[in-house]
């Protein structure tokens, strides 16, 4: 899942070298944090949060294949 989210985030931003994807796994929960450059925050969030919602949907589908839940946060 980490590679999938990194690939998507790097494709969206102008500074792909500053993209960090942090993953914490617990029993049935996967928490993902995405850090990007400040000027790229809007590109990852999208208008009305549509891109962020799409990333969360993909993460949810990926986690469901493993029988887990996911939470995706976009960090500063």
MMTF fields as JSON, N, C-alpha, C and O atoms, coordinates in Angstrom:
{
  "mmtfVersion": "1.0.0",
  "mmtfProducer": "UNKNOWN",
  "numBonds": 303,
  "numAtoms": 304,
  "numGroups": 76,
  "numChains": 1,
  "numModels": 1,
  "chainsPerModel": [1],
  "groupsPerChain": [76],
  "chainIdList": ["A"],
  "bondAtomList": [4, 2, 8, 6, 12, 10, 16, 14, 20, 18, 24, 22, 28, 26, 32, 30, 36, 34, 40, 38, 44, 42, 48, 46, 52, 50, 56, 54, 60, 58, 64, 62, 68, 66, 72, 70, 76, 74, 80, 78, 84, 82, 88, 86, 92, 90, 96, 94, 100, 98, 104, 102, 108, 106, 112, 110, 116, 114, 120, 118, 124, 122, 128, 126, 132, 130, 136, 134, 140, 138, 144, 142, 148, 146, 152, 150, 156, 154, 160, 158, 164, 162, 168, 166, 172, 170, 176, 174, 180, 178, 184, 182, 188, 186, 192, 190, 196, 194, 200, 198, 204, 202, 208, 206, 212, 210, 216, 214, 220, 218, 224, 222, 228, 226, 232, 230, 236, 234, 240, 238, 244, 242, 248, 246, 252, 250, 256, 254, 260, 258, 264, 262, 268, 266, 272, 270, 276, 274, 280, 278, 284, 282, 288, 286, 292, 290, 296, 294, 300, 298],
  "bondOrderList": [1, 1, 1, 1, 1, 1, 1, 1, 1, 1, 1, 1, 1, 1, 1, 1, 1, 1, 1, 1, 1, 1, 1, 1, 1, 1, 1, 1, 1, 1, 1, 1, 1, 1, 1, 1, 1, 1, 1, 1, 1, 1, 1, 1, 1, 1, 1, 1, 1, 1, 1, 1, 1, 1, 1, 1, 1, 1, 1, 1, 1, 1, 1, 1, 1, 1, 1, 1, 1, 1, 1, 1, 1, 1, 1],
  "groupList": [{"groupName": "UNK", "atomNameList": ["N", "CA", "C", "O"], "elementList": ["N", "C", "C", "O"], "formalChargeList": [0, 0, 0, 0], "bondAtomList": [1, 0, 2, 1, 3, 2], "bondOrderList": [1, 1, 2], "singleLetterCode": "X", "chemCompType": "L-PEPTIDE LINKING"}],
  "groupTypeList": [0, 0, 0, 0, 0, 0, 0, 0, 0, 0, 0, 0, 0, 0, 0, 0, 0, 0, 0, 0, 0, 0, 0, 0, 0, 0, 0, 0, 0, 0, 0, 0, 0, 0, 0, 0, 0, 0, 0, 0, 0, 0, 0, 0, 0, 0, 0, 0, 0, 0, 0, 0, 0, 0, 0, 0, 0, 0, 0, 0, 0, 0, 0, 0, 0, 0, 0, 0, 0, 0, 0, 0, 0, 0, 0, 0],
  "groupIdList": [1, 2, 3, 4, 5, 6, 7, 8, 9, 10, 11, 12, 13, 14, 15, 16, 17, 18, 19, 20, 21, 22, 23, 24, 25, 26, 27, 28, 29, 30, 31, 32, 33, 34, 35, 36, 37, 38, 39, 40, 41, 42, 43, 44, 45, 46, 47, 48, 49, 50, 51, 52, 53, 54, 55, 56, 57, 58, 59, 60, 61, 62, 63, 64, 65, 66, 67, 68, 69, 70, 71, 72, 73, 74, 75, 76],
  "secStructList": [7, 2, 2, 2, 2, 2, 2, 2, 2, 2, 2, 2, 7, 1, 7, 4, 4, 4, 7, 3, 3, 3, 3, 3, 3, 7, 1, 1, 3, 3, 3, 3, 3, 3, 3, 7, 7, 4, 4, 4, 2, 2, 2, 2, 2, 7, 4, 4, 4, 2, 2, 2, 2, 2, 2, 2, 2, 2, 2, 2, 2, 2, 2, 2, 2, 6, 6, 7, 3, 3, 3, 3, 3, 3, 3, 7],
  "xCoordList": [0.823, 0.0, 0.874, 0.545, 1.97, 2.86, 3.377, 3.433, 3.75, 4.268, 3.179, 3.447, 1.964, 0.837, 0.585, 0.445, 0.527, 0.256, 1.418, 1.199, 2.653, 3.82, 3.77, 4.039, 3.432, 3.357, 2.327, 2.597, 1.16, 0.092, 0.504, 0.34, 1.033, 1.414, 2.535, 2.504, 3.513, 4.621, 4.147, 4.698, 3.137, 2.61, 1.845, 1.724, 1.334, 0.521, 1.326, 0.91, 2.458, 3.171, 4.286, 4.705, 4.755, 5.878, 7.223, 8.232, 7.25, 8.482, 8.378, 8.203, 8.482, 8.295, 9.37, 9.146, 10.536, 11.584, 11.238, 11.87, 10.253, 9.861, 8.653, 8.142, 8.193, 7.05, 7.521, 8.47, 6.845, 7.105, 5.793, 4.763, 5.831, 4.656, 5.005, 5.892, 4.3, 4.542, 3.424, 2.246, 3.791, 2.799, 2.969, 4.077, 1.86, 1.815, 0.764, -0.375, 1.15, 0.196, -0.078, 0.84, -1.355, -1.782, -2.494, -2.347, -3.249, -3.903, -4.72, -4.395, -5.758, -6.642, -6.726, -7.674, -5.728, -5.768, -4.424, -3.367, -4.486, -3.29, -3.468, -4.412, -2.559, -2.598, -1.499, -0.339, -1.883, -0.948, -0.93, -1.978, 0.271, 0.44, 1.213, 2.225, 0.739, 1.407, 1.95, 1.195, 3.262, 3.896, 4.386, 5.075, 4.024, 4.486, 4.961, 4.734, 5.617, 6.048, 4.82, 3.737, 5.004, 3.886, 3.178, 1.953, 3.937, 3.316, 2.563, 1.809, 2.752, 2.063, 0.845, 0.168, 0.555, -0.569, -1.888, -2.673, -2.135, -3.384, -3.537, -4.653, -2.424, -2.483, -2.841, -3.487, -2.422, -2.724, -4.138, -4.801, -4.602, -5.954, -6.99, -8.019, -6.731, -7.66, -8.813, -9.001, -9.582, -10.75, -11.77, -12.17, -12.181, -13.156, -12.721, -13.564, -11.42, -10.905, -11.125, -11.059, -11.382, -11.71, -10.528, -10.706, -9.326, -8.159, -7.829, -7.516, -7.9, -7.656, -8.663, -8.303, -9.909, -10.941, -10.651, -10.861, -10.171, -9.835, -8.658, -8.656, -7.657, -6.521, -6.994, -6.557, -7.885, -8.426, -9.209, -9.139, -9.947, -10.718, -9.796, -10.059, -8.722, -7.76, -7.079, -6.866, -6.74, -6.117, -7.087, -6.692, -8.351, -9.368, -9.513, -9.625, -9.511, -9.624, -8.398, -8.518, -7.229, -5.995, -5.96, -5.546, -6.39, -6.408, -7.462, -7.252, -8.577, -9.646, -9.188, -9.656, -8.281, -7.747, -6.985, -6.884, -6.444, -5.713, -6.597, -6.131, -7.87, -8.786, -8.582, -8.847, -8.11, -7.838, -8.573, -9.151, -8.549, -9.116, -7.973, -6.839, -8.262, -7.207, -7.665, -8.856, -6.688, -6.912, -5.774, -4.606, -6.093, -5.087, -5.193, -6.264, -4.055, -3.987, -2.951, -1.913, -3.234, -2.267, -1.653, -2.335, -0.353, 0.342, 1.081, 1.451, 1.29, 2.068, 3.528, 4.343],
  "yCoordList": [-1.185, 0.0, 1.259, 2.245, 1.224, 2.382, 2.789, 3.977, 1.815, 2.109, 2.707, 3.608, 2.207, 2.718, 4.191, 5.007, 4.524, 5.901, 6.812, 7.941, 6.33, 7.127, 7.407, 8.53, 6.401, 6.558, 7.621, 8.479, 7.56, 8.515, 9.926, 10.874, 10.064, 11.383, 11.992, 13.184, 11.186, 11.703, 12.154, 13.097, 11.491, 11.872, 13.195, 13.883, 13.55, 14.758, 16.024, 17.109, 15.911, 17.087, 17.553, 16.83, 18.78, 19.331, 18.924, 18.919, 18.583, 18.207, 16.768, 16.567, 15.768, 14.384, 13.905, 12.941, 14.564, 14.143, 14.495, 13.977, 15.363, 15.747, 14.97, 15.272, 13.99, 13.188, 12.126, 11.387, 12.065, 11.032, 10.338, 10.99, 9.024, 8.25, 7.472, 6.618, 7.775, 7.141, 6.139, 6.472, 4.92, 3.872, 3.294, 2.946, 3.194, 2.536, 1.438, 1.686, 0.232, -0.878, -1.369, -1.605, -1.519, -2.125, -3.422, -3.912, -3.974, -5.259, -5.258, -5.982, -4.465, -4.45, -3.067, -2.769, -2.219, -0.846, -0.459, -0.748, 0.195, 0.736, 2.24, 2.729, 2.978, 4.441, 4.926, 4.529, 5.779, 6.293, 7.814, 8.459, 8.374, 9.822, 10.211, 9.593, 11.225, 11.703, 13.095, 14.001, 13.265, 14.574, 15.031, 14.293, 16.255, 16.842, 18.259, 18.791, 18.867, 20.252, 21.147, 20.838, 22.245, 23.145, 23.639, 23.76, 23.924, 24.43, 23.337, 23.648, 22.078, 20.965, 20.459, 19.541, 21.035, 20.558, 20.607, 19.66, 21.696, 21.841, 20.81, 20.391, 20.395, 19.406, 18.024, 17.24, 17.724, 16.417, 16.404, 15.367, 17.551, 17.626, 17.752, 17.077, 18.599, 18.767, 19.687, 20.072, 20.033, 20.889, 20.15, 19.029, 20.797, 20.247, 18.882, 18.089, 18.601, 17.364, 16.13, 15.011, 16.309, 15.166, 14.217, 12.999, 14.76, 13.891, 13.153, 11.963, 13.862, 13.214, 12.088, 11.022, 12.321, 11.293, 10.087, 8.945, 10.338, 9.238, 8.417, 7.189, 9.107, 8.396, 7.545, 6.405, 8.094, 7.33, 6.11, 5.047, 6.256, 5.135, 4.022, 2.846, 4.382, 3.373, 2.679, 1.467, 3.448, 2.863, 1.921, 0.86, 2.307, 1.461, 0.141, -0.916, 0.198, -1.021, -1.913, -3.134, -1.297, -2.057, -2.721, -3.874, -2.001, -2.563, -3.661, -4.642, -3.503, -4.502, -5.846, -6.893, -5.826, -7.075, -7.854, -9.078, -7.135, -7.769, -7.986, -8.484, -7.616, -7.77, -6.726, -6.981, -5.552, -4.483, -3.222, -3.144, -2.222, -0.908, 0.066, -0.209, 1.205, 2.181, 3.588, 3.9, 4.418, 5.826, 6.583, 6.28, 7.553, 8.324, 9.783, 10.388, 10.333, 11.734, 12.441, 11.868, 13.679, 14.497, 15.438, 16.296, 15.267, 15.977, 17.195, 17.254, 18.166, 19.354, 19.105, 19.989],
  "zCoordList": [0.0, 0.0, 0.0, -0.66, 0.729, 0.813, -0.568, -0.886, -1.376, -2.708, -3.603, -4.398, -3.47, -4.25, -3.936, -4.846, -2.67, -2.273, -2.659, -3.095, -2.502, -2.901, -4.404, -4.829, -5.21, -6.662, -7.045, -7.885, -6.432, -6.734, -6.318, -7.086, -5.116, -4.617, -5.463, -5.769, -5.837, -6.646, -8.024, -8.592, -8.558, -9.865, -9.809, -10.823, -8.646, -8.509, -8.246, -8.653, -7.58, -7.075, -8.013, -8.917, -7.774, -8.533, -7.937, -8.642, -6.646, -5.95, -5.428, -4.226, -6.304, -5.856, -4.882, -4.15, -4.859, -3.932, -2.489, -1.569, -2.268, -0.914, -0.405, 0.674, -1.145, -0.726, 0.271, 0.006, 1.416, 2.411, 2.724, 2.895, 2.799, 3.167, 4.427, 4.418, 5.51, 6.799, 7.072, 6.95, 7.44, 7.663, 9.061, 9.469, 9.79, 11.089, 11.008, 10.612, 11.381, 11.347, 12.748, 13.534, 13.051, 14.302, 13.938, 12.819, 14.852, 14.606, 13.318, 12.377, 13.272, 12.103, 11.467, 10.741, 11.743, 11.255, 10.649, 11.209, 9.507, 8.863, 8.791, 8.171, 9.429, 9.392, 8.448, 8.564, 7.524, 6.526, 6.624, 6.658, 6.669, 6.648, 5.401, 5.071, 4.718, 3.501, 3.788, 4.143, 3.634, 3.783, 2.418, 1.713, 2.052, 0.799, 1.08, 2.167, 0.109, 0.24, 0.412, -0.086, 1.115, 1.418, 0.163, 0.149, -0.89, -2.117, -2.884, -3.806, -2.523, -3.189, -2.421, -2.883, -1.265, -0.449, -1.215, -1.159, -1.925, -2.673, -3.771, -4.081, -4.366, -5.44, -4.917, -5.613, -3.693, -3.104, -2.535, -2.541, -2.044, -1.49, -2.605, -2.572, -3.578, -4.695, -4.353, -3.199, -5.373, -5.158, -4.317, -4.633, -3.243, -2.297, -1.759, -1.34, -1.766, -1.192, -2.04, -1.53, -3.314, -4.178, -4.372, -4.354, -4.558, -4.767, -3.472, -3.496, -2.338, -1.047, -0.816, -0.318, -1.174, -1.017, -1.91, -1.502, -3.122, -4.034, -3.494, -3.585, -2.931, -2.331, -1.165, -1.006, -0.349, 0.791, 0.309, 0.926, -0.777, -1.327, -1.809, -1.557, -2.496, -2.95, -1.773, -1.801, -0.744, 0.452, 1.146, 1.631, 1.194, 1.822, 1.074, 1.694, -0.245, -1.051, -0.872, -0.776, -0.83, -0.649, 0.725, 0.846, 1.757, 3.112, 3.237, 3.95, 2.558, 2.632, 2.071, 2.518, 1.1, 0.558, 1.617, 1.544, 2.61, 3.7, 4.925, 5.95, 4.82, 5.939, 7.018, 8.192, 6.625, 7.572, 7.174, 6.09, 8.064, 7.782, 7.575, 7.969, 6.959, 6.722, 7.094, 7.094, 7.408, 7.675, 7.008, 7.252, 6.177, 5.46, 5.891, 5.84, 6.318, 6.721, 5.868, 5.536, 5.516, 4.8, 5.824, 6.384, 6.062, 7.126, 6.598, 5.425, 7.477, 7.099, 7.277, 7.01]
}
